[in-house]
Amino acid sequence: MSLKDSFVMNPADSRALFVNVSTLFLDSTGEQHQYNVWLPGVGIAAIYGIIIIVGLVGNITLMKTCLLVKSMRTVPNLFLSSLALGDLLLLVTCAPVDASRYLVDEWLFGRVGCKLIAFIQLTSVGVSVFTLTALSADRYKAIVTPLDIHRSSATLSICLRVGVIWLLSVTLAIPEAVFSDLHTFTTSHTNETFVTCAPYPHAGELHPKIHSTVSFLIFYIIPLFIISLYYCFIAHSLVRSSVELPAEGHLHLQKQIKARKRLAKTVLVFVGLFAVCWLPSHMIYLYRSYHYNQVDTSLGHFISSVCARILAFTNSCVNPFALYLMSKSFSKHFNKQLLWCTSHRQLYSQNSGSTNITAV
């Protein structure tokens, strides 16, 4: 789904509701340009800043924990590392760009930036939803067909599946980059024009409807439907295993079933977070696409749109902390990685200070 459909929320459309201040910027040629800095957008950008910082700390620590700690290099954790990498890509590149659109009333990143950001955004969304689907399939194999787990746990097999997920996501994002461009739009209530990055021009109704519907199906409905099927089979298998398991004895099997249930619940939580965080954004995008010639500039629509976009980006920072709360072993190694980073920085600063004193 295109995350950059915020042209209907352009600050220029809200001058009757909010106060703007003018700010001067110099471009690379030294020429002055005046932009309107939108005061309420400063608060929105601050929220984006918090999401970016929290997401960077959480996802980087998750990747370090899952990749550097030998006991944590399991199949689900390696998939989660790929998921964290996609989230990092979104937070580092797309979240700052999205935040900037609430600060100034013009697109600042040019035509190349428009296409590049569109490509990265959709790639990250694809990596997230397809990785969750692969995780659900892996849990299905581990629980329903446990004898095949040694084959699915091979490192080469995991890397191959992760590579396929990234290749599929990149391939699906290419059309988004090709068709995204700087387009001129006219607001109906003030008859003012502005240029912004969008996946299609403001002409015709069929293209927006097709784009939003296909995106909703490929990046939300179909993957979640497949995940639901996997979890129906998982639930049926776990219930049957619990019924068939003798009341006494088989302690090892009981522990295995509990461990599988716990891991299946963890993946299900991640899927639930994705579904909740992305549904409002998809709904609003569908609403706009099917009412393309009737732009809703009401305050209620604007607030719901901002909340939906912030919620979508929040999904890129919550997974590490959800795993922290649900896994004792992960939380223990997560704390060690954070403490190591903190102590390493302190040691570096002390050594730098000692070096400066000696040099003086």
C-alpha positions in Angstrom: 0.0 0.0 0.0 1.2 3.5 -0.7 2.0 5.3 2.5 2.5 8.6 0.9 -1.1 9.4 0.0 -1.2 12.4 2.4 -1.7 15.0 -0.3 -5.3 15.4 1.0 -3.9 16.3 4.4 -1.6 18.9 3.1 -1.2 21.8 5.6 -2.2 24.2 2.9 -5.7 22.7 3.1 -6.0 23.5 6.8 -5.2 27.2 7.0 -8.7 28.0 8.4 -8.0 25.7 11.3 -4.3 26.2 12.1 -1.7 28.9 12.2 1.3 28.9 9.8 4.6 30.7 10.1 7.0 31.4 7.2 10.6 30.1 7.2 13.3 30.7 4.6 15.5 27.9 3.3 18.5 27.9 1.0 18.8 25.3 -1.6 22.0 23.8 -3.0 22.5 26.7 -5.4 22.2 29.3 -2.7 18.8 30.4 -3.9 16.2 31.4 -1.2 12.9 29.5 -0.9 10.1 30.3 1.4 8.1 27.5 3.0 5.2 27.6 5.4 6.0 25.8 8.6 2.9 24.3 10.1 2.9 24.8 13.9 0.7 21.8 14.9 2.9 19.7 12.6 5.8 20.3 15.0 4.0 18.2 17.6 3.1 15.5 15.1 6.8 15.4 13.9 7.9 15.1 17.6 5.7 11.9 17.9 7.4 10.6 14.8 10.8 11.3 16.3 9.9 9.3 19.4 8.7 6.4 17.3 11.9 6.5 15.2 14.2 6.5 18.3 12.3 3.8 20.1 12.1 1.7 17.0 15.9 2.0 16.3 16.8 1.0 19.8 14.4 -2.0 19.9 15.0 -3.4 16.4 18.8 -3.0 16.5 18.9 -4.7 19.9 16.6 -7.5 18.6 18.8 -8.2 15.6 22.0 -8.2 17.8 20.3 -10.6 20.2 19.0 -13.0 17.6 22.1 -13.0 15.4 25.0 -12.7 17.9 23.7 -14.9 20.8 24.1 -18.6 19.7 21.2 -19.9 21.8 18.9 -17.4 20.2 19.6 -18.4 16.5 16.3 -20.2 16.1 14.1 -20.3 13.0 11.5 -17.9 14.4 14.2 -15.5 15.7 16.0 -15.4 12.3 12.7 -14.5 10.6 12.2 -11.8 13.3 15.6 -10.4 12.5 14.6 -10.0 8.8 11.3 -8.4 10.0 13.3 -6.0 12.2 15.6 -5.1 9.2 12.5 -4.2 7.2 11.2 -2.1 10.1 14.5 -0.3 10.4 14.5 0.5 6.7 11.1 2.1 7.1 12.0 4.0 10.2 15.3 5.4 8.9 14.1 6.5 5.5 10.3 6.9 5.3 9.2 8.0 8.8 11.3 11.2 8.6 10.0 12.0 5.2 6.4 11.4 6.3 7.0 13.7 9.3 8.4 16.5 7.2 5.1 16.6 5.3 3.4 17.9 8.4 6.0 20.6 8.9 6.1 22.3 5.5 3.5 22.6 2.7 5.7 21.4 -0.1 7.4 18.2 -1.2 11.1 18.7 -0.4 12.8 15.6 -1.8 12.4 15.9 -5.6 11.2 13.5 -8.2 13.9 10.9 -7.4 13.1 11.0 -3.7 9.4 10.5 -4.5 10.1 7.3 -6.4 12.7 6.0 -4.0 10.6 6.6 -0.9 7.6 4.9 -2.5 9.8 1.9 -3.4 11.3 1.6 0.1 7.9 2.0 1.8 6.1 -0.8 -0.1 9.2 -3.1 0.2 9.1 -2.7 4.0 5.4 -3.4 4.2 5.8 -6.5 2.0 8.7 -7.8 4.1 6.6 -7.4 7.3 3.4 -9.2 6.1 5.2 -11.9 4.1 7.6 -12.6 7.0 4.7 -13.0 9.3 3.1 -15.4 6.9 6.3 -17.4 6.7 6.5 -17.5 10.5 3.0 -18.9 10.7 3.9 -21.5 8.1 7.0 -22.4 10.1 5.0 -22.8 13.3 2.5 -25.0 11.4 5.4 -27.3 10.4 6.9 -27.3 13.9 3.6 -28.2 15.6 1.6 -30.2 13.1 4.5 -32.0 11.4 7.3 -32.0 14.1 9.3 -34.7 12.4 10.1 -32.4 9.5 11.5 -29.7 11.8 15.1 -30.7 11.2 14.7 -29.9 7.5 13.1 -26.5 8.1 15.7 -25.5 10.7 18.6 -25.6 8.2 20.3 -22.2 8.1 20.6 -22.4 4.3 16.8 -23.0 4.0 16.0 -20.1 6.3 18.3 -17.7 4.3 16.7 -18.9 1.1 13.2 -18.2 2.4 14.2 -14.8 3.7 15.8 -14.0 0.4 12.6 -15.0 -1.5 10.5 -12.8 0.8 12.8 -9.8 0.1 12.8 -10.5 -3.6 9.0 -10.8 -3.7 8.6 -7.5 -1.8 11.1 -5.7 -4.0 9.4 -7.0 -7.2 5.9 -5.9 -6.0 7.3 -2.4 -5.1 8.8 -1.7 -8.5 5.5 -0.6 -10.1 5.0 1.7 -7.2 8.3 3.4 -7.9 7.6 3.6 -11.6 4.2 5.2 -11.4 4.9 7.5 -8.4 5.8 11.0 -9.4 5.3 14.7 -8.5 1.7 15.6 -9.5 -0.2 18.9 -9.2 -3.5 18.9 -7.3 -6.2 21.5 -6.8 -8.2 21.8 -3.6 -11.9 22.0 -4.3 -12.8 24.5 -1.5 -10.1 27.1 -2.1 -9.1 26.3 -5.7 -5.5 26.4 -4.7 -2.9 24.2 -6.4 0.0 22.4 -4.8 2.6 19.8 -6.0 3.2 16.6 -4.1 4.3 13.0 -4.4 1.5 10.6 -5.3 1.1 7.2 -7.0 -1.1 8.6 -9.7 -2.3 12.0 -11.1 -5.6 13.7 -10.0 -7.4 12.5 -13.1 -9.9 9.7 -13.5 -11.4 7.5 -10.8 -10.5 4.0 -11.9 -6.8 4.0 -11.2 -7.1 5.0 -7.5 -9.8 2.3 -6.9 -7.7 -0.4 -8.5 -4.5 0.7 -6.8 -6.1 0.8 -3.3 -8.1 -2.5 -3.7 -5.2 -4.5 -5.1 -2.9 -3.2 -2.4 -5.4 -4.1 0.3 -5.8 -7.6 -1.0 -2.0 -8.3 -1.6 -0.6 -6.7 1.5 -3.4 -7.3 4.0 -6.4 -9.6 3.3 -4.7 -12.5 1.5 -1.7 -12.9 3.9 -3.9 -12.6 6.9 -6.3 -15.2 5.4 -3.4 -17.6 4.9 -2.2 -17.0 8.4 -5.7 -17.6 9.8 -5.8 -21.0 8.0 -2.4 -21.9 9.4 -3.6 -21.1 12.9 -6.8 -23.0 12.5 -4.7 -26.1 11.7 -2.3 -25.3 14.6 -5.2 -24.9 17.1 -6.8 -28.2 15.9 -3.5 -30.0 16.3 -2.8 -28.6 19.7 -6.2 -29.5 21.0 -5.9 -33.0 19.6 -2.5 -33.5 21.1 -3.7 -32.3 24.5 -6.7 -34.8 24.4 -4.6 -37.7 23.2 -1.8 -37.1 25.7 -2.0 -39.4 28.8 -2.8 -37.7 32.1 0.4 -39.1 33.7 3.8 -39.5 32.4 5.2 -38.2 29.1 6.6 -35.1 30.9 8.9 -34.4 28.0 6.0 -34.3 25.5 4.0 -32.0 27.8 6.9 -29.6 28.0 7.2 -29.7 24.2 3.5 -28.9 23.7 3.7 -26.0 26.1 6.8 -24.6 24.4 5.1 -24.9 21.0 1.9 -23.2 22.3 4.0 -20.4 23.8 5.9 -19.8 20.5 2.7 -20.0 18.5 1.1 -17.4 20.7 4.1 -15.1 20.3 3.8 -15.2 16.5 0.0 -14.7 16.7 0.6 -11.6 18.8 2.9 -10.2 16.1 0.3 -10.9 13.5 -2.4 -9.2 15.6 -0.3 -6.1 16.1 0.3 -5.9 12.3 -3.5 -6.3 11.6 -4.5 -3.7 14.2 -1.8 -1.2 13.3 -2.3 -1.3 9.5 -6.1 -1.7 9.2 -7.0 2.0 9.8 -4.4 3.1 7.2 -5.8 0.7 4.6 -9.4 1.8 5.4 -8.7 5.5 5.1 -6.8 4.9 1.8 -9.7 2.9 0.4 -12.1 5.6 1.5 -10.1 8.3 -0.2 -9.7 6.3 -3.4 -13.4 5.6 -3.7 -14.2 9.3 -3.0 -11.3 10.7 -5.1 -13.2 13.7 -6.5 -14.7 14.6 -3.2 -11.8 15.4 -0.9 -12.7 15.3 2.8 -11.0 18.2 4.5 -12.9 18.0 7.8 -11.0 18.1 11.0 -12.3 14.6 12.0 -11.0 13.0 8.8 -7.7 14.8 9.3 -7.2 13.6 12.9 -8.2 10.0 12.0 -5.8 10.1 9.1 -2.9 11.3 11.2 -3.6 8.7 13.9 -3.8 5.9 11.3 -0.4 6.9 9.8 1.2 7.2 13.2 -0.3 3.8 14.2 1.1 2.2 11.0 4.6 3.5 11.7 4.3 2.4 15.4 4.0 -1.2 14.1 7.7 -0.9 13.1 8.8 -0.4 16.7 6.5 -2.6 18.9 7.6 -6.1 17.9 10.9 -6.1 20.0 9.0 -5.0 23.1 6.2 -7.5 22.6 8.8 -10.2 22.3 10.5 -8.8 25.4 7.3 -9.2 27.4 6.5 -12.7 26.2 9.9 -14.4 26.2 12.0 -14.6 29.4 15.1 -15.8 27.6 14.9 -13.0 25.0 14.3 -10.4 27.7 17.4 -11.6 29.5 19.7 -11.4 26.4 18.0 -8.2 25.4 19.0 -6.6 28.7 22.5 -7.8 28.3 22.8 -6.3 24.9 21.5 -3.0 26.1 23.8 -3.0 29.1 26.8 -3.9 26.9 26.1 -1.0 24.6 25.7 1.4 27.5 28.9 0.2 29.2 30.8 0.3 25.9 29.8 3.9 25.3 30.7 4.9 28.8 34.1 3.2 28.5 34.7 4.9 25.2 33.8 8.3 26.6 36.1 7.7 29.6 39.0 6.7 27.3 38.3 9.8 25.1 38.4 12.0 28.2 41.6 10.4 29.5 43.2 10.8 26.0 42.2 14.5 26.0 43.6 15.1 29.4 46.9 13.4 28.5 47.2 15.4 25.4 46.8 18.6 27.2 
